[in-house]
Amino acid sequence: MDTLLSMPSVINALVFSGIGIVMLIVAFVVIDLMTAKYHLWREIVEKQNIALAILLGSFLIGVAMVIAASVKG
């Protein structure tokens, strides 16, 4: 009897989740390096730049949607 939560499917989900999270971190670092004039994290956290936070959040959601679509196949 095939169950929905078999061990190989759980392992696959964990592996693909890990790969997706690493890819999001890499995308953030690349964008941070491309904007050499600003240090994004300092600009968002210390200077409370809400517009930059919204822009970066929208970018990361878009990248996450692309990653999810590529993992789904």
Secondary structure, 3 states (H helix, E strand, C coil): CCCCCCHHHHHHHHHHHHHHHHHHHHHHHHHHHHCCCCCHHHHHHCCCCHHHHHHHHHHHHHHHHHHHHHHHC
